[in-house]
Amino acid sequence: MKLIRLLTIFLLIPPAGIALDVYQVILPQKVNRTWISPEIWANPMQDWVLNNGKMTCVAGGGGRNLFLLTRELKDNGRSFRMSVMAGRPEADKGPVDPGWIGFILGVQGDFNDYRDDAVRGEGFPVGITTDGRMFIGNHIDSKAVIDPGKEVVRLTCEAVPEGQVYRIVLMVKDRKGHELGRVSSSVHSGWLVGGVALSCSHGIVREVTEIRGNVAYGNWGLKPGTERKGNVRFWFSEWLIDGEKFESHPERAFGPILFCQYSLSKKVLKLTAQMTPVGKTDGQVAILEISRAGLWKEIAEAPIDSASRTATFRVSGWEEKKDLQYRVRYSCRVSGKKSSEFRYTGTIRHEPWEKEEIVIAAFTGNNDLGFPNTDIVRSVGFHDPDLLFFSGDQIYEGVGGYGIQTEPLDKALLDYLRKWYLYGWAYGDLLKDRPSVAIPDDHDVYHGNLWGAGGIATPKGLSGAAAQDQGGYKMDPVWVNMVQRTQTSHLPDPADPAPAAQGIGVYFTELRYAGISFAILEDRKFKSAPGPLLPAAKVYNGFATNTAFNPAENGNAPGASLLGARQEAFLDQWTNDWTDKTWMKVVLSQTIFANVATLPVGESNSDAAVPKLRIMKTGEYPENDTVVQDMDSNGWPQGPRKRAVSLMRKGYAFHIAGDQHLGSVIQYGADNWRDGGYAFCVPAISNVWPRRWCPVEQGFARFELDPRYTGDYLDGFGNKMTVFAVSNPAFTGLEPSILYDRATGYGIVRLNRETRDITMECWPRISNPADTSSRQYPGWPKVINQMSNRNQYSNWVLPLIKVPEMKNSVIQVVSEQTGQVEFTMRIKGNAFMPQVDKPGKYTIWVGEPGSDRWIGIPGFAAIPSHITQEYVVRFN
C-alpha cells in the first residue's frame, strides 16, 4: 500500500471502537535505576534506565526496545491508539546516527507465549527516522517534519479496521501539541495481533513482508543487527494506550521479586529470592514470612546483594511435618510518590519421608530456542517431582539475542542477569514450590569450555579458546561470584567454604532430603587445563590437533586434577556417612566421567563438525564414526577420573549429570568394565551442539536385541564404560528442526525406598507424559538397583551378615591390609552378603553409626563367591 501524507487537522475524537478510558504507563519521579517497572521488559536490560519518570536508552544499537507486558493486541477486529513522548538526552549533542524511534505493533515470537514475544518477538514498525521522516512499515515519507535529535516530539499511532486490513495513521506533534505531520497506510490485520513495544534503534528500518512470517533465530541465538554501536539514544515518557483491541493482563507483570529457589537439608531451610536491579533509593531488604493457621509470621530478613541482586534467607531448626506457604515481601516505588509492597508466594514442602518413591527432574542445556519452554514445564509438572536439578548451562551467550557484554563490570553484571532472569521466568512456577539444585557450567560463565584450574585467571593477552585451553576464568572474579550467588546461594552451606584462587567462592556440598544424600560437585572449577600439561598435543578447544598425539596413550598427564584434593576428600567422607537414616547416595555434577561421543573419521580432532552433522532418519547409521577425545569431557584426565569413579562406588552412588547435549545411560569401569556406578546424562532442553554416539564397532557383551552402539567400550581416552542407552538425534519432521531434531528433552529419575530400584526416564520435549501413547527415547526407561552401582561380578565375597536385631542397618567393610574403607551402605532388610574386589582379611562394621549399636567385627577372610558362609551379629 502507498503511504499517504495527510494535511488535515487531527481531532482528539476517538473513532468507532476506541474506548475513552486511557491506560498510561506511570513511572515515579526522582527515581534512578536500571529496572524500569513490573510492566516493562527492556531489551537489553543494561541499555535502559529509569531516570525521573523517563525510560531512557543509554547505549546505542540495533533493536533496542521496551516491551509492554500487561497489554496485548487481540484478533477482534477493533481499533486502538497509542502515543508517547520522546526526546534526546540532554547530554547528547551533535548529529544523530541513522536510526529510528517509535512503536512496534503486534510483536510475536514463534512459541505462542507473551514471554517469548517480549524477548524474541518481531512486529510491525511505525515511527520516525532520526532524520525526521515518518514511516509505516516499509513506506517511508520523503519529507522530514522535524529534527528529533533536537526537539521533543509526541508520536501517536492510530489503527482502524477496514475489511481484511487496518488503516494506520501516524501523527507527529511538537512538545506544545502542534501537529507537524501525519501519514497513513494499510497493513494486513495479521500484523496487528500480539504485544506492543517502544523502539529506539540504530540503523535503517527493518523491512517487513506483507504477511507475517517466522522469527529469524540467528547462530547460537544471536539476533542479527543488534550490535552495540552508534549514538541513537532517546528517552520515552507518557506512554498512553487506548482502544478495545487491547486486552489487559495485569498478571503478566514481572518484578521486582522475580522468582525463588530453595533447599531443605539437615533441618536448615535456605531460600534465595531473585530481585530486579532496584535503585539505591528503593528498599534494600526483603522479608520472608510463613503462614500458620491463616496468619503470616515473619521468620527472616535478608539484604539484597548489590551484584547478584539476590536476597538469601537461612532458617535453622526447620522440622515441619506439613507443607507451609511462604511469601517474600519487598517495597519500592513503581509509580507515584509512595512505595508499593510486592509479595511473591510459594510452598515449602515437607520432607517426604512417607513416600515410597522420590522423583527427581533433571535438566541441562537451557538455550532459549523454545523459551519459555511451556511444553517442558507442563510435562514436568505432570511428573510432580520432589526435587529439580539443573546441571549447568542455565544460560548461553546468545540467550535473549544480544550477545554478551563483558565490560565494564557493572554492565557485564546486568548482561548476565537479563539472561538469568529468563531461566526463572520459564521455570519459576516449578521452582517456587519444591527444592531445587542449580550449578553453573561453562556457558553460565561465558566460556565455551571451562578448565577452572583452581579458580585462577586466564593468561592476559589471550581470548576465546586460546585462553580457555590454558585454564582459569576469563571474567572478573566479582562477576563469577555473582553468577554463583544467583544459582547456588540457596544450596546448603559449602562442605569446605575456603575460597578458590582470586577469591572465587565454592559451593560443593551435601544435600540430605528424605533419606537421600546428594553430593553436589563442581567438576569444572578445579579441573586442570590441557594446554599447559600436554604441549605436544597442540590442544585447541580441548582437542589434540596434532594427529600424531594419542590422548588415550599419552594424555594421562602427571599432576592433572579433575575434582581436586578438597572435593576428593569430601567425596571420600561423604560415601562413608550414612547417618540420619540415609538410604541412597546420588552424585550431582555438571557432566559424566566419560566421553560418549563420535565423529566421522578425519573430522574427530575438532568438534567444529558437530553442528553440521546430518540428522539421521530413524534406522540410519553413519558409516565411519570413531570415538572422539574431547578434553572438555570428564573422560580426561584419566587418572583423576578413575579416582572419582572409585570414590563414588564406595557409597554405591548413582550419578546424574548433563552438558554433553546427548542423553545417555552408562556404567563406569575403573579397573574392569561394570565395576563402577551408573551415570545418567540427561538430554539438553534446547540443543545447540547435537552430538551423537554411533561408533563403527559394535559394543562387546551387549544384549543381542540392543542397538549396535550399546555394550562395553573404551572411550577416546581409554576409559572403560558400558553403554546402555543413547538418545541420538533423529529426524522428526517437526519445525523448527533445530529444536525438535536434536534429541532435546529432560530426564526423570525415580528412587524407590522399598526396592532400592533406580528408574531412569528420558523424555523428548515433544512427548506428553500425560498421554499414555507418548514414548520416551529408545532404550528408556532403564531400571537398575542400588546394588548395581558397584562391582556386581566379583569373584570374592564375605560371609552373609545377618542382623536379626536391626532392620536396614548400615554395613561398612574395611580392608585390614590397607586400612581403607572398601564401601559403606545401608542394607535393605536384615541380611547382606558383602562383595569385595580381592582376597584378604576385612573388618565389618554393623549397626547404626553414631549410636551404641555400631560395632566393628574384625578378621573376616574373603572367600570365593560360590561358597556361602553366615555370621549373625548380636549387639549385646
C-alpha positions in Angstrom: 0.0 0.0 0.0 1.1 3.5 -0.7 2.0 5.9 2.2 -0.4 8.8 2.1 0.6 12.1 3.6 -2.3 13.7 5.4 -2.6 17.5 5.8 -5.9 17.6 7.7 -6.0 18.5 11.3 -6.2 15.6 13.8 -9.2 16.0 16.1 -9.0 14.3 19.6 -12.2 12.4 19.0 -11.9 8.6 19.3 -13.1 6.7 16.2 -15.6 3.9 16.5 -14.3 1.0 18.6 -11.8 3.1 20.6 -12.7 3.3 24.3 -12.5 6.5 26.2 -10.6 5.0 29.2 -6.9 5.5 28.5 -4.2 3.4 30.1 -0.9 5.1 30.9 2.4 3.7 31.9 3.0 5.8 35.0 6.6 5.9 36.3 7.9 7.5 39.5 9.8 10.8 39.5 13.1 11.2 41.4 14.0 7.6 40.9 17.0 6.5 39.0 17.7 2.8 38.4 18.2 0.1 35.7 14.9 -1.7 36.2 12.0 0.3 34.9 8.8 -1.2 36.2 6.9 -4.5 36.5 5.0 -3.7 33.3 8.1 -3.2 31.1 10.6 -5.7 29.7 13.7 -3.9 28.4 15.8 -5.3 25.5 18.6 -5.5 26.5 18.2 -4.5 30.2 21.6 -2.8 30.7 21.0 -0.4 27.8 18.0 1.2 29.5 17.4 3.2 32.7 14.5 4.8 34.5 15.5 8.4 35.1 13.0 10.8 36.8 10.0 9.3 35.1 11.7 8.8 31.7 12.6 5.5 30.1 16.0 6.3 28.6 18.1 4.3 26.2 21.7 4.8 27.3 23.6 2.7 24.8 23.1 2.8 21.0 22.5 -0.3 18.9 20.0 -2.1 16.8 16.8 -3.5 18.2 16.7 -1.6 21.5 13.1 -1.8 22.7 10.7 -1.7 25.7 8.0 -4.4 25.6 4.8 -3.8 27.5 3.9 -7.0 29.4 0.5 -6.1 30.6 -1.3 -5.2 27.4 -1.8 -7.2 24.2 -3.5 -6.6 20.8 -6.2 -9.2 20.2 -7.6 -10.5 16.9 -11.0 -9.0 17.4 -11.4 -6.5 14.6 -11.5 -3.5 16.9 -9.5 -0.2 16.9 -6.7 1.1 19.0 -4.5 4.1 19.6 -1.1 4.7 21.3 1.0 7.8 21.9 4.3 8.6 23.6 6.6 11.5 24.2 10.2 11.1 23.0 13.4 13.1 23.1 17.1 13.0 23.2 19.0 13.0 26.5 20.4 16.5 27.3 23.9 15.2 27.4 23.8 14.0 23.8 24.9 16.7 21.4 25.6 16.9 17.7 24.2 14.9 14.7 22.4 11.6 15.4 23.4 8.5 13.5 20.9 6.8 11.2 18.2 5.1 13.1 14.6 5.4 14.2 12.2 5.7 17.2 8.6 4.7 17.5 6.3 1.8 18.0 6.5 -1.9 17.2 3.0 -3.3 16.8 1.8 -6.9 17.0 5.0 -8.3 18.5 5.1 -12.1 18.3 7.6 -14.8 18.7 7.3 -18.4 17.4 6.1 -20.2 20.6 2.8 -18.6 21.3 3.7 -17.0 24.7 4.0 -13.4 25.7 7.4 -14.1 27.3 8.8 -15.2 24.0 7.1 -12.2 22.4 8.9 -9.9 24.8 12.3 -11.4 24.3 12.5 -12.5 20.7 9.3 -11.3 19.1 9.1 -9.2 16.0 6.4 -6.9 14.8 5.4 -4.1 12.6 7.4 -0.8 12.9 5.8 2.6 12.9 7.6 5.8 13.8 10.1 8.5 12.7 13.6 8.2 11.5 16.4 10.2 13.1 16.5 12.5 10.0 12.8 13.3 10.7 10.9 11.2 8.2 7.7 9.5 9.2 7.2 5.8 8.2 4.7 3.0 8.5 6.4 -0.4 7.8 8.3 -0.3 4.5 6.7 3.0 3.5 8.9 6.0 4.5 7.8 9.6 3.8 10.2 11.6 1.7 9.9 14.8 3.7 11.3 15.5 7.1 8.8 17.0 9.5 11.1 17.7 12.5 14.7 17.0 13.7 14.0 14.5 16.6 17.6 14.9 17.6 16.9 18.5 18.7 13.2 18.5 19.5 10.9 16.7 21.9 8.0 15.0 19.9 4.8 13.2 20.6 4.2 10.2 18.4 0.6 9.0 18.0 -0.4 5.8 16.2 -4.0 5.0 15.4 -5.3 1.9 13.7 -8.9 1.3 12.4 -10.1 -1.9 10.7 -11.0 -1.8 7.0 -12.1 -5.3 6.0 -9.0 -7.6 6.0 -6.6 -4.7 6.5 -6.1 -1.9 9.0 -5.7 1.7 8.2 -2.8 3.0 10.3 -2.4 6.7 10.9 0.9 8.1 12.4 0.9 11.7 13.7 3.8 13.7 15.0 3.5 16.8 17.3 5.9 19.0 18.9 6.1 19.4 22.7 3.5 22.2 22.7 1.0 19.9 20.9 1.2 21.5 17.4 0.8 18.9 14.7 3.8 18.7 12.4 2.6 16.0 10.1 0.7 12.7 9.6 0.8 9.8 7.2 -1.3 6.7 6.7 -1.0 3.3 5.2 -2.8 0.0 5.2 -1.4 -3.2 6.8 -2.6 -6.8 6.9 -4.6 -7.4 10.0 -2.3 -10.4 10.9 0.4 -7.9 11.8 -1.7 -6.3 14.5 -2.0 -9.2 16.9 0.4 -9.6 19.8 2.4 -7.4 22.1 3.4 -3.8 21.6 6.8 -2.1 22.3 8.6 1.2 22.0 11.8 1.2 19.9 15.0 3.2 19.8 17.1 1.5 17.1 20.3 2.2 15.3 20.3 1.6 11.5 17.6 1.5 8.9 14.1 0.3 9.5 13.8 -3.4 9.1 11.8 -4.4 6.0 8.6 -6.3 6.7 6.7 -8.7 4.5 3.1 -8.2 3.6 2.1 -11.3 5.6 3.9 -12.1 8.8 6.5 -14.9 8.7 8.5 -16.8 11.3 11.0 -15.1 13.6 14.7 -15.3 12.5 16.8 -17.2 15.0 20.5 -16.4 14.5 23.5 -18.6 15.0 23.7 -19.6 18.7 20.7 -17.4 19.2 22.4 -14.1 18.4 19.9 -11.7 16.9 21.2 -10.1 13.6 21.6 -6.4 13.6 21.7 -5.9 17.4 25.3 -4.9 17.8 26.1 -2.2 20.4 27.1 0.9 18.3 26.2 4.4 17.4 24.5 7.3 19.3 20.8 6.6 18.7 19.8 7.2 22.3 16.3 8.6 23.2 14.0 8.7 26.1 10.3 7.9 26.3 7.6 9.1 28.7 3.8 9.4 29.0 3.1 6.2 27.1 -0.7 6.2 26.5 -2.7 3.2 25.3 -6.4 3.2 24.3 -8.8 1.0 22.4 -10.9 -2.2 22.5 -8.4 -4.1 20.5 -6.2 -4.1 23.6 -6.6 -6.8 26.3 -5.4 -6.2 29.8 -3.1 -8.8 31.5 -2.0 -7.4 34.9 -1.0 -10.9 36.0 1.9 -10.8 33.5 3.8 -8.1 35.4 7.3 -9.3 36.3 9.2 -7.9 39.3 10.6 -6.7 41.5 10.6 -10.2 43.1 11.2 -12.4 40.1 11.4 -15.9 41.4 12.6 -18.0 44.3 14.8 -21.1 44.7 15.2 -23.1 47.9 16.7 -26.2 49.5 15.9 -28.1 52.7 18.7 -30.2 54.3 19.6 -31.2 57.8 16.8 -29.1 59.3 18.1 -25.9 57.6 16.0 -24.0 55.0 17.8 -21.8 52.6 15.8 -19.7 50.2 17.0 -17.2 47.6 14.7 -14.5 46.2 16.0 -13.2 42.8 15.3 -9.5 42.6 15.5 -6.9 39.8 18.2 -4.2 39.7 16.4 -1.9 42.0 17.8 1.6 42.8 19.7 3.0 45.8 16.6 4.8 47.0 14.5 1.7 46.8 14.2 -0.8 49.7 17.4 -2.8 50.3 16.0 -5.6 52.5 13.5 -8.4 51.7 11.3 -10.2 54.3 10.5 -13.9 54.5 7.2 -14.9 56.1 5.3 -18.2 56.5 1.6 -18.9 57.0 0.3 -20.8 60.0 -3.4 -21.1 60.6 -4.1 -18.4 58.1 -1.7 -15.9 59.8 1.5 -14.7 58.3 4.6 -14.6 60.5 8.0 -13.1 59.7 10.8 -15.6 60.1 13.8 -13.9 58.4 15.0 -10.9 56.6 17.9 -10.6 54.2 19.8 -7.7 52.4 19.8 -7.5 48.7 23.3 -8.3 47.3 24.4 -5.4 45.2 26.0 -7.6 42.4 23.7 -10.6 42.1 20.5 -8.8 43.2 19.6 -11.7 45.4 18.3 -11.9 48.9 19.2 -15.2 50.6 17.4 -16.3 53.8 18.7 -19.0 56.1 16.4 -20.6 58.7 17.7 -23.2 61.2 15.7 -25.8 63.1 13.2 -26.5 60.3 11.2 -29.6 61.3 7.9 -29.1 59.7 5.7 -32.1 59.1 3.4 -30.4 56.7 3.7 -28.2 53.6 3.8 -24.5 54.5 3.1 -21.5 52.4 5.7 -18.8 52.3 5.9 -15.3 50.9 8.7 -12.8 50.2 7.8 -9.2 50.8 9.6 -6.2 49.4 8.8 -2.5 48.9 9.9 0.0 46.2 8.4 2.8 44.1 7.0 1.9 40.8 4.5 4.8 40.2 3.6 7.9 42.1 5.3 9.2 45.2 4.7 6.3 47.6 6.3 2.8 47.8 4.3 -0.2 46.8 4.6 -3.6 48.6 5.2 -6.6 46.4 4.7 -10.3 47.5 5.9 -13.5 46.0 4.3 -16.7 47.3 5.2 -20.4 47.1 5.2 -23.6 49.1 7.9 -25.1 51.3 7.2 -28.8 51.0 7.8 -31.1 54.0 10.4 -33.7 53.6 8.5 -36.7 52.1 9.7 -39.4 54.4 6.4 -41.2 53.9 6.8 -41.5 50.2 7.9 -44.8 48.7 9.2 -43.2 45.6 11.2 -39.9 45.4 11.2 -38.3 41.9 13.9 -36.0 40.5 13.6 -34.0 37.4 16.9 -33.2 35.7 17.8 -30.7 33.0 20.7 -29.3 31.1 21.5 -27.0 28.1 18.8 -24.3 28.6 19.3 -22.3 25.4 16.4 -20.0 24.7 15.2 -21.5 21.4 11.8 -22.8 22.7 11.7 -20.3 25.5 9.7 -20.2 27.8 9.5 -24.0 27.3 5.9 -24.3 28.3 5.8 -27.8 26.9 8.6 -29.0 29.2 7.2 -27.1 32.2 3.8 -28.7 31.6 5.3 -32.2 31.2 7.5 -31.9 34.3 4.5 -30.7 36.3 2.7 -33.9 35.4 5.6 -35.9 37.0 5.3 -33.7 40.1 9.0 -34.1 41.1 10.2 -33.8 44.6 13.4 -32.2 43.5 14.6 -30.2 40.5 18.2 -30.5 39.3 19.6 -28.1 36.7 23.1 -29.4 35.9 24.5 -26.4 34.1 24.3 -24.1 31.1 21.2 -22.5 32.5 22.1 -19.7 30.1 24.1 -19.4 26.9 25.9 -16.4 25.5 23.2 -15.9 22.8 20.3 -16.1 25.2 18.0 -13.1 24.7 19.5 -12.3 21.3 22.1 -9.5 22.0 25.3 -11.5 22.5 27.4 -10.7 25.6 28.8 -7.6 27.2 31.9 -8.3 29.2 32.9 -4.8 30.3 32.6 -2.5 32.1 31.8 -4.7 35.1 28.5 -3.1 36.1 27.1 -3.6 32.6 28.5 -7.2 32.4 26.7 -8.0 35.6 23.4 -6.7 34.2 24.1 -8.6 30.9 24.2 -11.9 32.7 21.2 -11.1 34.9 19.0 -10.4 32.0 19.8 -13.9 30.6 19.4 -15.5 34.0 16.0 -13.9 34.6 14.7 -15.9 31.6 15.6 -19.1 33.5 13.3 -18.0 36.4 10.7 -16.6 34.0 10.4 -20.0 32.4 10.7 -22.3 35.4 9.5 -20.1 38.3 6.2 -22.0 38.8 8.2 -25.2 39.3 10.9 -23.7 41.4 8.7 -21.8 43.9 7.0 -25.0 45.2 9.8 -27.6 45.6 13.5 -27.8 46.4 16.0 -27.4 43.6 19.6 -27.6 42.8 21.3 -25.4 40.1 25.0 -25.5 39.4 26.8 -23.3 36.8 28.7 -24.8 33.9 30.9 -23.3 31.3 28.4 -21.2 29.3 27.0 -19.8 32.5 30.3 -18.0 33.0 30.7 -17.1 29.3 33.1 -19.9 28.4 32.7 -22.3 25.5 34.7 -24.8 27.7 35.9 -24.3 31.2 39.0 -25.8 32.9 38.9 -23.7 36.1 42.4 -24.7 37.2 41.5 -23.9 40.8 40.0 -20.5 40.1 43.0 -18.7 38.5 42.6 -16.1 35.8 43.2 -17.0 32.2 46.5 -15.6 30.8 46.4 -11.9 29.9 46.5 -11.2 26.2 44.6 -14.3 25.2 40.9 -14.7 24.4 38.4 -17.3 23.2 39.6 -20.9 23.0 43.2 -20.0 23.2 42.6 -18.5 26.7 40.4 -21.4 27.8 42.9 -24.1 26.9 45.4 -22.5 29.3 43.0 -22.8 32.2 41.2 -20.4 34.5 38.3 -17.9 34.3 38.1 -15.2 31.7 35.7 -13.0 33.6 36.3 -10.8 36.6 36.1 -12.8 39.9 33.4 -10.4 41.2 31.4 -11.3 38.2 32.0 -15.1 38.6 30.9 -14.9 42.3 27.8 -13.0 41.2 26.9 -15.9 38.8 27.5 -18.4 41.6 25.3 -16.5 44.0 22.4 -16.4 41.6 22.5 -20.1 41.0 23.8 -21.7 44.2 23.3 -19.4 47.2 20.2 -21.3 48.2 22.1 -24.6 48.4 23.3 -26.0 51.8 26.4 -24.4 53.2 29.6 -25.5 51.4 31.4 -28.6 52.8 34.7 -26.7 52.8 34.0 -23.0 52.4 37.6 -21.8 51.8 37.5 -19.8 48.5 39.5 -20.9 45.4 42.0 -18.7 43.7 41.1 -15.0 43.1 38.6 -15.3 46.0 36.2 -17.2 43.8 33.7 -19.0 46.1 33.0 -22.7 46.3 29.7 -24.4 46.7 30.4 -28.2 46.7 28.3 -29.6 49.4 25.9 -32.3 50.6 22.1 -32.1 50.5 20.1 -34.6 52.5 16.4 -34.9 51.7 14.0 -37.6 52.8 16.9 -40.1 53.4 18.7 -39.4 50.1 22.1 -38.0 50.4 23.2 -35.9 47.4 26.8 -34.9 46.8 26.8 -31.7 44.8 30.1 -31.4 43.0 32.0 -28.8 41.0 33.7 -30.8 38.2 35.0 -27.7 36.3 36.4 -25.4 38.9 39.4 -27.5 40.0 40.0 -29.3 36.7 43.4 -28.8 35.1 43.6 -27.3 31.6 45.1 -29.5 28.9 47.1 -26.8 27.1 50.0 -26.4 29.6 50.1 -30.1 30.6 50.1 -31.6 27.1 52.2 -29.2 24.9 52.9 -32.0 22.4 49.2 -32.4 21.7 48.8 -28.8 20.4 45.4 -28.5 22.1 42.8 -26.2 20.6 39.4 -26.0 22.3 40.0 -29.2 24.2 41.1 -31.3 21.2 44.6 -32.5 20.3 45.2 -31.0 16.8 48.5 -32.9 16.5 47.2 -36.1 14.8 50.3 -38.0 15.9 49.4 -37.5 19.5 47.3 -40.2 21.1 45.5 -38.9 24.2 44.5 -42.4 25.2 48.1 -43.4 25.4 49.8 -40.2 26.3 47.1 -37.9 27.7 47.1 -39.0 31.4 49.2 -36.1 32.5 51.0 -36.4 35.8 49.7 -33.9 38.4 46.5 -33.3 36.5 43.3 -32.6 38.5 39.6 -33.3 38.0 37.8 -32.8 41.2 40.8 -31.6 43.1 42.1 -32.8 46.5 39.4 -30.9 48.5 36.5 -32.4 46.7 38.1 -35.9 46.7 38.4 -35.7 50.4 34.8 -34.5 50.7 33.6 -37.3 48.4 35.5 -39.9 50.4 33.9 -38.7 53.7 30.5 -38.5 52.1 30.5 -42.1 50.9 31.2 -43.3 54.4 28.5 -41.2 56.1 25.1 -43.0 56.2 23.7 -41.3 59.3 20.3 -39.7 59.7 18.6 -42.7 58.0 20.3 -42.2 54.7 19.3 -45.0 52.3 20.6 -43.8 48.9 23.6 -41.8 47.6 23.4 -39.7 44.5 26.1 -37.5 42.9 25.0 -34.4 41.1 27.6 -32.7 38.8 27.9 -30.8 35.6 28.9 -33.8 33.4 29.6 -37.5 33.4 33.0 -39.0 33.8 33.4 -40.5 30.3 33.5 -39.2 26.7 30.4 -40.6 25.0 30.6 -39.1 21.5 31.7 -40.0 18.0 32.6 -38.0 14.8 33.4 -39.0 11.3 36.9 -40.3 10.7 39.1 -37.3 9.6 37.0 -34.8 11.5 37.4 -36.2 15.0 40.3 -33.8 16.0 37.8 -31.0 16.5 34.2 -30.6 17.3 33.6 -28.0 14.6 31.7 -30.6 12.6 29.1 -31.2 15.3 26.5 -28.6 14.4 26.9 -29.6 10.7 26.3 -33.3 11.1 23.4 -34.6 9.1 20.5 -35.6 11.3 19.8 -39.3 10.6 16.4 -40.8 10.0 15.3 -43.5 12.4 17.1 -46.7 11.5 20.0 -44.9 9.7 23.6 -45.2 10.9 26.7 -43.3 9.9 29.3 -45.5 8.2 32.6 -44.2 9.6 32.2 -42.6 13.0 35.0 -43.0 15.6 35.3 -42.2 19.2 36.5 -38.6 20.0 38.9 -37.3 22.5 37.3 -34.2 23.8 39.1 -33.0 27.0 36.1 -30.9 27.9 34.5 -34.2 28.8 35.4 -35.7 32.1 36.9 -38.7 30.4 40.1 -36.6 30.8 42.3 -36.6 32.8 42.2 -40.3 33.1 43.9 -40.8 36.5 41.7 -38.4 38.5 38.7 -39.7 36.6 39.4 -43.2 37.8 39.8 -41.9 41.4 36.4 -40.1 41.2 34.7 -43.3 39.9 36.4 -45.4 42.6 35.3 -43.0 45.3 31.7 -42.9 44.2 31.4 -46.7 44.1 32.4 -46.8 47.7 29.0 -45.5 48.5 27.1 -47.3 45.8 26.4 -43.8 44.4 24.4 -43.1 41.3 25.4 -40.2 39.1 23.1 -37.6 37.4 24.7 -35.0 35.1 24.3 -33.2 31.8 26.3 -30.9 29.5 27.0 -33.4 26.8 24.0 -32.5 24.7 23.3 -36.2 24.4 21.2 -38.3 26.7 22.9 -41.5 27.8 23.0 -44.2 30.4 26.4 -45.7 31.0 28.1 -47.7 33.7 31.6 -46.7 34.7 34.5 -49.0 34.7 37.5 -48.3 36.9 39.7 -51.4 36.8 37.3 -53.5 34.8 34.1 -53.0 32.8 31.0 -52.7 35.0 32.8 -52.4 38.3 31.6 -48.8 39.0 28.4 -46.9 39.3 25.8 -45.9 36.7 25.5 -42.5 35.3 22.6 -40.8 33.6 23.4 -37.8 31.3 20.1 -36.1 30.6 19.3 -34.5 27.2 19.5 -30.8 26.5 16.4 -28.7 26.8 17.4 -26.8 23.7 20.4 -28.3 21.9 22.9 -26.1 20.2 25.5 -28.9 19.9 23.8 -32.1 18.6 26.5 -34.7 19.5 25.9 -38.4 18.7 27.2 -41.8 19.7 27.5 -44.0 16.6 30.8 -46.0 16.7 31.5 -48.3 13.8 32.5 -51.0 16.2 29.7 -52.8 18.0 30.0 -53.0 21.8 31.2 -56.1 23.5 28.9 -58.1 25.8 25.8 -56.4 24.6 22.4 -58.0 24.6 21.5 -59.4 21.2 18.5 -57.2 20.6 20.0 -54.0 21.9 21.3 -51.3 19.4 24.8 -51.8 18.0 26.1 -48.8 19.9 25.5 -50.4 23.3 27.8 -52.7 25.2 31.3 -52.5 26.6 33.6 -49.8 25.1 36.7 -47.8 25.6 36.1 -44.1 25.2 38.6 -41.9 23.4 40.8 -41.7 26.4 40.9 -45.5 27.1 38.4 -45.3 30.0 36.2 -48.4 30.4 32.5 -47.8 30.1 29.4 -49.8 29.3 26.8 -48.0 27.2 23.1 -49.0 27.7 21.1 -46.2 26.0 21.7 -43.1 23.9 19.3 -40.5 22.6 20.9 -39.9 19.3 19.4 -37.0 17.2 16.8 -38.2 14.7 14.7 -36.6 12.1 11.1 -35.8 13.3 9.7 -33.7 10.6 8.7 -31.1 13.1 9.5 -27.4 12.9 11.7 -25.7 13.9 14.1 -28.6 13.1 16.9 -27.2 15.2 14.7 -27.6 18.2 13.0 -30.9 17.6 15.5 -32.9 15.6 18.4 -32.5 18.0 17.2 -35.0 20.7 16.0 -32.4 23.2 14.1 -33.1 26.4 14.7 -33.8 30.1 15.3 -36.6 32.5 13.3 -38.1 35.3 14.8 -40.3 38.0 12.7 -42.3 40.4 14.3 -43.7 43.6 12.3 -46.4 45.3 12.8 -46.6 49.1 11.4 -50.1 49.4 13.0 -51.9 46.5 16.1 -49.6 46.1 15.4 -49.5 42.4 16.5 -46.6 40.3 14.4 -45.9 37.3 15.8 -43.5 34.6 13.4 -41.9 32.1 14.5 -39.8 29.1 11.6 -37.8 27.7 11.6 -36.0 24.3 10.2 -32.5 24.7 7.6 -33.4 22.0 6.2 -36.1 24.2 3.3 -35.6 26.6 3.7 -37.9 29.6 0.0 -37.4 30.4 -0.8 -39.2 27.1 -0.3 -42.9 27.6 0.6 -43.3 24.0 3.6 -41.0 24.3 7.0 -42.6 24.2 10.4 -42.0 25.8 13.6 -42.1 23.8 14.6 -45.7 22.6 16.3 -47.5 25.4 14.3 -45.9 28.2 13.1 -46.4 30.9 16.2 -48.0 32.3 15.8 -49.7 35.7 18.7 -50.7 37.9 19.1 -51.5 41.5 21.2 -49.6 44.1 23.4 -52.7 44.3 24.3 -52.3 40.6 26.4 -49.2 41.4 29.4 -51.3 42.5 31.2 -54.4 41.2 28.4 -57.0 40.8 30.6 -59.6 39.3 33.4 -60.0 41.9 34.7 -63.5 42.5 35.2 -62.7 46.2 32.7 -62.3 49.0 32.5 -62.2 52.8 30.1 -64.2 54.9 26.4 -63.5 54.7 25.9 -61.0 57.5 22.6 -61.4 59.4 21.4 -58.7 61.7 18.2 -60.0 63.4 18.1 -57.2 66.0 18.0 -54.4 63.5 16.3 -53.7 60.2 18.1 -51.8 57.5 21.4 -51.5 59.3 24.5 -49.8 57.9 27.4 -52.1 56.9 30.9 -50.8 56.3 33.8 -53.0 55.1 37.4 -52.0 55.9 40.5 -53.7 54.4 42.7 -54.8 57.3 45.7 -54.8 54.9 45.3 -51.1 53.8 43.1 -49.7 56.5 40.9 -48.2 53.7 37.1 -48.4 53.7 36.1 -50.6 50.8 32.4 -49.5 50.9 29.6 -48.4 53.1 25.9 -48.7 52.6 22.5 -49.1 54.4 21.2 -52.5 53.6 17.6 -53.4 52.9 16.3 -55.9 55.4 18.2 -58.0 57.9 20.8 -59.8 55.8 23.6 -58.8 53.4 26.5 -60.6 51.6 29.3 -58.1 51.0 31.3 -58.5 47.8 35.0 -57.5 47.8 37.4 -57.0 44.9 40.2 -59.3 46.1 41.1 -61.8 48.7 42.3 -60.7 52.1 41.0 -60.0 55.6 38.4 -57.4 56.4 36.7 -55.8 59.4 33.0 -55.4 59.1 31.2 -52.5 61.0 27.5 -53.1 61.5 24.6 -51.2 63.1 23.6 -47.5 63.3 26.5 -45.1 63.1 26.7 -42.6 66.0 24.8 -44.8 68.3 25.8 -47.5 70.9 24.6 -50.1 68.3 27.6 -49.6 66.0 30.2 -52.4 66.3 33.2 -53.5 64.4 34.0 -57.2 63.9 37.5 -57.9 62.6 39.0 -60.9 60.9 36.7 -61.8 58.1 38.5 -63.6 55.3 37.3 -63.2 51.7 36.0 -66.5 50.2 35.2 -67.5 46.6 31.7 -66.3 45.6 30.4 -69.9 45.1 30.9 -70.6 48.8 28.3 -69.4 51.3 29.1 -68.7 55.0 26.9 -66.9 57.6 27.6 -64.6 60.5 24.9 -63.5 62.9 25.5 -60.0 64.6 24.5 -59.5 68.2 24.8 -56.1 69.8 24.8 -57.3 73.4 
